[in-house]
């Protein structure tokens, strides 16, 4: 089994929260995460967009940058970019082989009870890749939560919390306060903590966490100049994300990671973040694809559909079992004329027929609801000349269908 096949074989282990495995693994690798400066971005929604914006500007400012995000859409290499490009498969395989060897040594020595999870190893691979590529500054997206996420093994120079809303309640808690406490785990003594627009209950938790450790809290909403930037990423919500990115860049500039005004404009004008309000033409249909996979993301997508003037588009929708499907469909159904439920390509996916039952139980129910379990056939059936089609609900669904559309 080659190194990447070994990595994917770990997916069956699922999620495991805690920093013990990643700490020991990084130590066995010689702590590659200490070889470059890190910026850590947490949040319910918007964190990937903020990572993409910050990395693009830092690169435009002349820094040798890296970006680590998750999950990928089509290829594992997408998670790891250096100097604006996905790493090569060969470089990824070499780093993965090094991480695998370290894991096997630790397991043999009984320093680990068993193999780390896929995400823990994927994160260690990022650190090893970035060390080998002699990165100056890496912008890292927190995978889930913050406090016990594998990315939180780093010592960042600045952190951001983009938003806090309901998602992954089984892991993070059923209240905004509980979710905020998990996100607040990225906060460090003395560091700037840039926050986007947060619910009041979550804001109080973040304020208290910053006060407890002596971190400096920065409200991105107070920054007005985000309104004047040449935002390439679509959607009104990206203005709020841009404000977080700008504040974070200001803080980095104060910390000696220099950023000039020209770099800000160039970076924002050129930033790319696939699968987020991304448009295609397919079989004569206009297709809008968005990685909305929780109610807050669905509400932002619904607002964009309204603002775009799309009347009654067809929604192709697939979601995971552990998601708030009622919340997502409830947000999107009023702006869509028909709903095609499909089964996203994941063992965790909710079957299409179950989605239909949930949709029809809504008050009021969508006007037209059908099931097509095969996502490829669902896309083909929805797309006809002159039609407008929206795809959402799962990043796994987006990844599969984007390959066809692209």
WOZIJO-V884072 format. One record per residue. N is the residue number from 1. RES is the residue in one small letter. SS is DSSP state (H for helix, E for strand, C for the rest). PHI is phi as a letter, one per 30 degrees, with the letter a starting at -180 (* if undefined). D_LAST is the distance of its C-alpha to the last C-alpha in Angstrom with 1 decimal. Layout:
n:N res:RES ss:SS phi:PHI d_last:D_LAST
n:N res:RES ss:SS phi:PHI d_last:D_LAST
This chain:
n:1 res:x ss:C phi:* d_last:30.8
n:2 res:x ss:C phi:d d_last:28.8
n:3 res:x ss:H phi:d d_last:28.3
n:4 res:x ss:H phi:d d_last:24.7
n:5 res:x ss:H phi:d d_last:25.7
n:6 res:x ss:H phi:d d_last:28.7
n:7 res:x ss:H phi:e d_last:26.7
n:8 res:x ss:H phi:d d_last:24.6
n:9 res:x ss:H phi:d d_last:27.9
n:10 res:x ss:H phi:d d_last:29.1
n:11 res:x ss:H phi:d d_last:26.8
n:12 res:x ss:H phi:d d_last:29.4
n:13 res:x ss:H phi:d d_last:31.7
n:14 res:x ss:C phi:i d_last:29.9
n:15 res:x ss:C phi:c d_last:30.8
n:16 res:x ss:C phi:b d_last:34.0
n:17 res:x ss:C phi:c d_last:35.2
n:18 res:x ss:C phi:k d_last:37.6
n:19 res:x ss:C phi:c d_last:37.8
n:20 res:x ss:H phi:d d_last:40.2
n:21 res:x ss:H phi:d d_last:37.8
n:22 res:x ss:H phi:d d_last:35.6
n:23 res:x ss:H phi:d d_last:38.8
n:24 res:x ss:H phi:d d_last:40.3
n:25 res:x ss:H phi:d d_last:37.2
n:26 res:x ss:H phi:d d_last:36.9
n:27 res:x ss:H phi:d d_last:40.6
n:28 res:x ss:H phi:d d_last:40.4
n:29 res:x ss:C phi:d d_last:37.7
n:30 res:x ss:C phi:i d_last:40.0
n:31 res:x ss:C phi:h d_last:38.3
n:32 res:x ss:H phi:d d_last:35.3
n:33 res:x ss:H phi:d d_last:34.3
n:34 res:x ss:H phi:d d_last:37.5
n:35 res:x ss:H phi:c d_last:36.5
n:36 res:x ss:C phi:b d_last:34.4
n:37 res:x ss:E phi:d d_last:34.5
n:38 res:x ss:E phi:b d_last:32.4
n:39 res:x ss:E phi:c d_last:31.2
n:40 res:x ss:E phi:c d_last:30.5
n:41 res:x ss:E phi:b d_last:28.5
n:42 res:x ss:E phi:c d_last:29.1
n:43 res:x ss:C phi:k d_last:28.5
n:44 res:x ss:C phi:d d_last:27.3
n:45 res:x ss:C phi:b d_last:24.4
n:46 res:x ss:C phi:j d_last:23.2
n:47 res:x ss:H phi:d d_last:24.1
n:48 res:x ss:H phi:d d_last:20.6
n:49 res:x ss:H phi:d d_last:20.3
n:50 res:x ss:H phi:d d_last:23.8
n:51 res:x ss:H phi:e d_last:23.2
n:52 res:x ss:H phi:d d_last:20.3
n:53 res:x ss:H phi:d d_last:22.6
n:54 res:x ss:H phi:d d_last:25.6
n:55 res:x ss:H phi:d d_last:24.1
n:56 res:x ss:H phi:d d_last:22.7
n:57 res:x ss:H phi:d d_last:26.1
n:58 res:x ss:H phi:d d_last:28.1
n:59 res:x ss:H phi:d d_last:26.1
n:60 res:x ss:H phi:d d_last:26.8
n:61 res:x ss:C phi:d d_last:30.4
n:62 res:x ss:C phi:j d_last:30.7
n:63 res:x ss:C phi:d d_last:30.6
n:64 res:x ss:C phi:d d_last:29.0
n:65 res:x ss:E phi:c d_last:26.7
n:66 res:x ss:E phi:b d_last:24.9
n:67 res:x ss:E phi:b d_last:22.7
n:68 res:x ss:E phi:b d_last:22.7
n:69 res:x ss:C phi:b d_last:20.7
n:70 res:x ss:C phi:a d_last:20.1
n:71 res:x ss:C phi:d d_last:18.5
n:72 res:x ss:C phi:d d_last:15.3
n:73 res:x ss:C phi:d d_last:12.0
n:74 res:x ss:C phi:b d_last:10.9
n:75 res:x ss:C phi:b d_last:13.5
n:76 res:x ss:H phi:e d_last:17.1
n:77 res:x ss:H phi:e d_last:17.1
n:78 res:x ss:H phi:d d_last:15.2
n:79 res:x ss:H phi:d d_last:18.5
n:80 res:x ss:E phi:b d_last:20.5
n:81 res:x ss:E phi:c d_last:20.1
n:82 res:x ss:E phi:b d_last:23.0
n:83 res:x ss:C phi:h d_last:23.5
n:84 res:x ss:C phi:i d_last:20.0
n:85 res:x ss:E phi:b d_last:18.2
n:86 res:x ss:E phi:d d_last:17.3
n:87 res:x ss:C phi:d d_last:20.2
n:88 res:x ss:C phi:d d_last:20.3
n:89 res:x ss:H phi:d d_last:20.5
n:90 res:x ss:H phi:d d_last:24.1
n:91 res:x ss:H phi:d d_last:25.1
n:92 res:x ss:H phi:d d_last:23.7
n:93 res:x ss:H phi:d d_last:25.6
n:94 res:x ss:H phi:d d_last:28.7
n:95 res:x ss:H phi:d d_last:28.8
n:96 res:x ss:H phi:d d_last:28.1
n:97 res:x ss:H phi:d d_last:31.0
n:98 res:x ss:H phi:d d_last:33.3
n:99 res:x ss:H phi:d d_last:32.6
n:100 res:x ss:H phi:e d_last:33.1
n:101 res:x ss:H phi:d d_last:36.4
n:102 res:x ss:H phi:d d_last:37.5
n:103 res:x ss:H phi:d d_last:36.8
n:104 res:x ss:H phi:d d_last:38.8
n:105 res:x ss:H phi:d d_last:41.6
n:106 res:x ss:H phi:d d_last:41.8
n:107 res:x ss:H phi:d d_last:41.8
n:108 res:x ss:H phi:d d_last:44.4
n:109 res:x ss:C phi:d d_last:46.5
n:110 res:x ss:C phi:i d_last:46.1
n:111 res:x ss:C phi:d d_last:44.9
n:112 res:x ss:C phi:b d_last:41.9
n:113 res:x ss:C phi:d d_last:42.6
n:114 res:x ss:C phi:a d_last:39.4
n:115 res:x ss:C phi:d d_last:35.9
n:116 res:x ss:C phi:d d_last:34.0
n:117 res:x ss:C phi:d d_last:31.0
n:118 res:x ss:H phi:e d_last:27.4
n:119 res:x ss:H phi:d d_last:26.9
n:120 res:x ss:H phi:d d_last:30.3
n:121 res:x ss:H phi:d d_last:29.4
n:122 res:x ss:H phi:d d_last:25.9
n:123 res:x ss:H phi:d d_last:27.7
n:124 res:x ss:H phi:d d_last:30.4
n:125 res:x ss:H phi:d d_last:27.9
n:126 res:x ss:H phi:e d_last:26.5
n:127 res:x ss:H phi:d d_last:30.1
n:128 res:x ss:H phi:d d_last:30.8
n:129 res:x ss:H phi:e d_last:27.8
n:130 res:x ss:H phi:d d_last:28.6
n:131 res:x ss:H phi:d d_last:32.2
n:132 res:x ss:H phi:d d_last:31.5
n:133 res:x ss:C phi:d d_last:29.3
n:134 res:x ss:C phi:h d_last:32.2
n:135 res:x ss:C phi:d d_last:30.3
n:136 res:x ss:C phi:d d_last:32.4
n:137 res:x ss:E phi:b d_last:30.9
n:138 res:x ss:E phi:c d_last:28.3
n:139 res:x ss:E phi:c d_last:26.8
n:140 res:x ss:E phi:c d_last:26.5
n:141 res:x ss:E phi:c d_last:25.0
n:142 res:x ss:C phi:d d_last:27.4
n:143 res:x ss:C phi:d d_last:26.0
n:144 res:x ss:C phi:a d_last:28.4
n:145 res:x ss:C phi:i d_last:31.5
n:146 res:x ss:C phi:l d_last:33.0
n:147 res:x ss:C phi:e d_last:36.5
n:148 res:x ss:C phi:c d_last:35.8
n:149 res:x ss:C phi:d d_last:32.2
n:150 res:x ss:H phi:e d_last:31.9
n:151 res:x ss:H phi:d d_last:30.7
n:152 res:x ss:H phi:d d_last:34.1
n:153 res:x ss:H phi:d d_last:35.9
n:154 res:x ss:C phi:d d_last:35.3
n:155 res:x ss:C phi:c d_last:37.8
n:156 res:x ss:C phi:d d_last:35.8
n:157 res:x ss:C phi:c d_last:37.1
n:158 res:x ss:E phi:a d_last:35.6
n:159 res:x ss:E phi:b d_last:33.8
n:160 res:x ss:E phi:b d_last:32.0
n:161 res:x ss:E phi:b d_last:31.7
n:162 res:x ss:C phi:d d_last:29.1
n:163 res:x ss:C phi:a d_last:29.9
n:164 res:x ss:C phi:b d_last:31.8
n:165 res:x ss:C phi:a d_last:31.2
n:166 res:x ss:C phi:d d_last:31.3
n:167 res:x ss:C phi:a d_last:28.9
n:168 res:x ss:C phi:h d_last:29.8
n:169 res:x ss:H phi:d d_last:33.3
n:170 res:x ss:H phi:d d_last:34.4
n:171 res:x ss:H phi:c d_last:34.0
n:172 res:x ss:H phi:c d_last:34.7
n:173 res:x ss:C phi:j d_last:37.2
n:174 res:x ss:C phi:c d_last:37.7
n:175 res:x ss:C phi:b d_last:38.8
n:176 res:x ss:H phi:d d_last:37.4
n:177 res:x ss:H phi:d d_last:40.2
n:178 res:x ss:H phi:d d_last:39.4
n:179 res:x ss:H phi:d d_last:35.7
n:180 res:x ss:H phi:d d_last:36.8
n:181 res:x ss:H phi:d d_last:39.3
n:182 res:x ss:H phi:d d_last:36.5
n:183 res:x ss:H phi:d d_last:34.4
n:184 res:x ss:H phi:d d_last:37.6
n:185 res:x ss:H phi:d d_last:37.9
n:186 res:x ss:H phi:d d_last:36.0
n:187 res:x ss:C phi:d d_last:38.8
n:188 res:x ss:C phi:b d_last:41.1
n:189 res:x ss:C phi:e d_last:44.6
n:190 res:x ss:C phi:i d_last:44.8
n:191 res:x ss:C phi:c d_last:41.0
n:192 res:x ss:E phi:d d_last:39.3
n:193 res:x ss:E phi:b d_last:37.3
n:194 res:x ss:E phi:c d_last:35.0
n:195 res:x ss:E phi:b d_last:34.3
n:196 res:x ss:C phi:d d_last:32.1
n:197 res:x ss:C phi:d d_last:33.4
n:198 res:x ss:C phi:b d_last:35.0
n:199 res:x ss:C phi:e d_last:37.0
n:200 res:x ss:H phi:e d_last:40.7
n:201 res:x ss:H phi:d d_last:41.3
n:202 res:x ss:H phi:d d_last:38.6
n:203 res:x ss:H phi:e d_last:39.8
n:204 res:x ss:H phi:d d_last:43.3
n:205 res:x ss:H phi:d d_last:42.2
n:206 res:x ss:H phi:d d_last:40.3
n:207 res:x ss:H phi:e d_last:43.3
n:208 res:x ss:H phi:d d_last:45.7
n:209 res:x ss:H phi:d d_last:43.7
n:210 res:x ss:H phi:d d_last:43.6
n:211 res:x ss:H phi:d d_last:47.3
n:212 res:x ss:H phi:d d_last:48.2
n:213 res:x ss:H phi:c d_last:46.8
n:214 res:x ss:C phi:i d_last:47.3
n:215 res:x ss:C phi:d d_last:43.7
n:216 res:x ss:E phi:c d_last:43.0
n:217 res:x ss:E phi:d d_last:41.0
n:218 res:x ss:E phi:b d_last:39.0
n:219 res:x ss:E phi:d d_last:37.7
n:220 res:x ss:H phi:d d_last:34.5
n:221 res:x ss:H phi:d d_last:35.2
n:222 res:x ss:H phi:d d_last:38.1
n:223 res:x ss:C phi:c d_last:35.9
n:224 res:x ss:C phi:d d_last:35.6
n:225 res:x ss:H phi:d d_last:33.9
n:226 res:x ss:H phi:d d_last:30.4
n:227 res:x ss:H phi:d d_last:30.6
n:228 res:x ss:H phi:c d_last:30.7
n:229 res:x ss:C phi:d d_last:27.8
n:230 res:x ss:C phi:d d_last:24.8
n:231 res:x ss:C phi:d d_last:22.4
n:232 res:x ss:C phi:d d_last:18.7
n:233 res:x ss:C phi:d d_last:17.7
n:234 res:x ss:C phi:d d_last:18.1
n:235 res:x ss:C phi:j d_last:20.8
n:236 res:x ss:C phi:d d_last:24.6
n:237 res:x ss:H phi:d d_last:24.6
n:238 res:x ss:H phi:d d_last:23.0
n:239 res:x ss:H phi:d d_last:26.4
n:240 res:x ss:H phi:d d_last:28.2
n:241 res:x ss:H phi:d d_last:25.8
n:242 res:x ss:H phi:d d_last:26.4
n:243 res:x ss:H phi:d d_last:30.1
n:244 res:x ss:H phi:d d_last:30.0
n:245 res:x ss:H phi:d d_last:28.2
n:246 res:x ss:H phi:d d_last:30.7
n:247 res:x ss:H phi:d d_last:33.6
n:248 res:x ss:H phi:d d_last:32.5
n:249 res:x ss:H phi:d d_last:32.1
n:250 res:x ss:H phi:e d_last:35.6
n:251 res:x ss:H phi:d d_last:37.0
n:252 res:x ss:H phi:d d_last:35.5
n:253 res:x ss:H phi:d d_last:37.0
n:254 res:x ss:H phi:d d_last:40.3
n:255 res:x ss:C phi:d d_last:40.0
n:256 res:x ss:C phi:j d_last:39.7
n:257 res:x ss:C phi:c d_last:35.9
n:258 res:x ss:C phi:d d_last:36.2
n:259 res:x ss:C phi:b d_last:33.7
n:260 res:x ss:C phi:c d_last:34.6
n:261 res:x ss:H phi:d d_last:33.6
n:262 res:x ss:H phi:d d_last:31.6
n:263 res:x ss:H phi:d d_last:29.4
n:264 res:x ss:H phi:d d_last:28.8
n:265 res:x ss:H phi:d d_last:27.6
n:266 res:x ss:H phi:d d_last:25.5
n:267 res:x ss:H phi:d d_last:23.9
n:268 res:x ss:H phi:d d_last:23.2
n:269 res:x ss:H phi:d d_last:21.9
n:270 res:x ss:H phi:c d_last:19.4
n:271 res:x ss:C phi:d d_last:18.4
n:272 res:x ss:C phi:b d_last:14.8
n:273 res:x ss:C phi:b d_last:14.2
n:274 res:x ss:C phi:d d_last:10.7
n:275 res:x ss:C phi:i d_last:10.7
n:276 res:x ss:C phi:c d_last:13.7
n:277 res:x ss:C phi:h d_last:14.0
n:278 res:x ss:E phi:c d_last:10.4
n:279 res:x ss:E phi:c d_last:9.8
n:280 res:x ss:E phi:b d_last:7.4
n:281 res:x ss:E phi:c d_last:9.1
n:282 res:x ss:E phi:b d_last:9.1
n:283 res:x ss:C phi:h d_last:12.3
n:284 res:x ss:C phi:i d_last:14.1
n:285 res:x ss:E phi:c d_last:13.6
n:286 res:x ss:E phi:d d_last:12.9
n:287 res:x ss:E phi:c d_last:11.1
n:288 res:x ss:E phi:c d_last:12.2
n:289 res:x ss:E phi:c d_last:11.2
n:290 res:x ss:C phi:b d_last:14.0
n:291 res:x ss:C phi:d d_last:15.4
n:292 res:x ss:C phi:d d_last:18.8
n:293 res:x ss:C phi:b d_last:20.8
n:294 res:x ss:C phi:a d_last:24.4
n:295 res:x ss:H phi:e d_last:26.6
n:296 res:x ss:H phi:d d_last:26.5
n:297 res:x ss:H phi:d d_last:22.7
n:298 res:x ss:H phi:d d_last:22.8
n:299 res:x ss:H phi:d d_last:25.5
n:300 res:x ss:H phi:d d_last:23.6
n:301 res:x ss:H phi:d d_last:20.6
n:302 res:x ss:H phi:d d_last:23.2
n:303 res:x ss:H phi:d d_last:24.8
n:304 res:x ss:H phi:d d_last:21.7
n:305 res:x ss:H phi:d d_last:21.2
n:306 res:x ss:H phi:d d_last:24.9
n:307 res:x ss:H phi:d d_last:24.7
n:308 res:x ss:H phi:d d_last:21.8
n:309 res:x ss:C phi:i d_last:24.0
n:310 res:x ss:C phi:d d_last:21.7
n:311 res:x ss:C phi:c d_last:24.3
n:312 res:x ss:C phi:h d_last:24.0
n:313 res:x ss:E phi:d d_last:20.3
n:314 res:x ss:E phi:d d_last:19.4
n:315 res:x ss:E phi:c d_last:18.7
n:316 res:x ss:E phi:c d_last:16.9
n:317 res:x ss:E phi:b d_last:18.7
n:318 res:x ss:C phi:b d_last:19.4
n:319 res:x ss:C phi:b d_last:21.5
n:320 res:x ss:E phi:d d_last:23.8
n:321 res:x ss:C phi:d d_last:27.4
n:322 res:x ss:C phi:c d_last:28.8
n:323 res:x ss:C phi:c d_last:27.1
n:324 res:x ss:C phi:d d_last:28.8
n:325 res:x ss:H phi:d d_last:27.1
n:326 res:x ss:H phi:e d_last:29.8
n:327 res:x ss:H phi:d d_last:29.2
n:328 res:x ss:H phi:d d_last:25.5
n:329 res:x ss:H phi:d d_last:25.7
n:330 res:x ss:H phi:d d_last:28.9
n:331 res:x ss:H phi:d d_last:27.1
n:332 res:x ss:H phi:c d_last:24.2
n:333 res:x ss:H phi:e d_last:26.1
n:334 res:x ss:C phi:d d_last:28.2
n:335 res:x ss:C phi:c d_last:25.3
n:336 res:x ss:E phi:b d_last:23.5
n:337 res:x ss:E phi:d d_last:25.0
n:338 res:x ss:E phi:b d_last:23.8
n:339 res:x ss:E phi:b d_last:22.7
n:340 res:x ss:E phi:c d_last:20.9
n:341 res:x ss:E phi:d d_last:21.8
n:342 res:x ss:C phi:b d_last:20.0
n:343 res:x ss:C phi:c d_last:20.6
n:344 res:x ss:C phi:d d_last:18.3
n:345 res:x ss:C phi:d d_last:17.9
n:346 res:x ss:C phi:a d_last:20.9
n:347 res:x ss:C phi:d d_last:24.6
n:348 res:x ss:C phi:d d_last:25.2
n:349 res:x ss:E phi:d d_last:23.4
n:350 res:x ss:C phi:d d_last:25.5
n:351 res:x ss:C phi:d d_last:25.6
n:352 res:x ss:H phi:e d_last:24.3
n:353 res:x ss:H phi:d d_last:27.9
n:354 res:x ss:H phi:d d_last:29.2
n:355 res:x ss:H phi:d d_last:26.7
n:356 res:x ss:H phi:e d_last:28.0
n:357 res:x ss:H phi:d d_last:31.5
n:358 res:x ss:H phi:d d_last:30.9
n:359 res:x ss:H phi:d d_last:29.3
n:360 res:x ss:H phi:d d_last:32.2
n:361 res:x ss:C phi:d d_last:34.7
n:362 res:x ss:C phi:d d_last:33.6
n:363 res:x ss:C phi:b d_last:36.0
n:364 res:x ss:C phi:d d_last:35.1
n:365 res:x ss:C phi:d d_last:32.6
n:366 res:x ss:C phi:e d_last:29.4
n:367 res:x ss:C phi:d d_last:30.3
n:368 res:x ss:C phi:b d_last:27.9
n:369 res:x ss:E phi:b d_last:26.8
n:370 res:x ss:E phi:b d_last:25.5
n:371 res:x ss:E phi:c d_last:24.3
n:372 res:x ss:C phi:b d_last:21.6
n:373 res:x ss:C phi:e d_last:21.6
n:374 res:x ss:C phi:d d_last:18.6
n:375 res:x ss:H phi:e d_last:15.4
n:376 res:x ss:H phi:d d_last:13.5
n:377 res:x ss:H phi:d d_last:16.4
n:378 res:x ss:H phi:d d_last:16.6
n:379 res:x ss:H phi:d d_last:13.2
n:380 res:x ss:H phi:d d_last:14.2
n:381 res:x ss:H phi:d d_last:17.6
n:382 res:x ss:H phi:d d_last:16.8
n:383 res:x ss:C phi:c d_last:14.6
n:384 res:x ss:C phi:b d_last:17.0
n:385 res:x ss:C phi:e d_last:17.6
n:386 res:x ss:C phi:i d_last:18.7
n:387 res:x ss:C phi:d d_last:17.8
n:388 res:x ss:E phi:c d_last:16.7
n:389 res:x ss:E phi:b d_last:15.1
n:390 res:x ss:E phi:c d_last:15.1
n:391 res:x ss:E phi:c d_last:13.9
n:392 res:x ss:E phi:a d_last:16.1
n:393 res:x ss:C phi:j d_last:18.9
n:394 res:x ss:C phi:a d_last:17.7
n:395 res:x ss:H phi:d d_last:15.5
n:396 res:x ss:H phi:d d_last:15.4
n:397 res:x ss:H phi:d d_last:14.0
n:398 res:x ss:H phi:e d_last:11.3
n:399 res:x ss:H phi:d d_last:10.5
n:400 res:x ss:H phi:d d_last:10.4
n:401 res:x ss:H phi:d d_last:8.5
n:402 res:x ss:H phi:d d_last:5.7
n:403 res:x ss:H phi:d d_last:5.3
n:404 res:x ss:H phi:d d_last:5.5
n:405 res:x ss:H phi:d d_last:3.8
n:406 res:x ss:C phi:d d_last:0.0
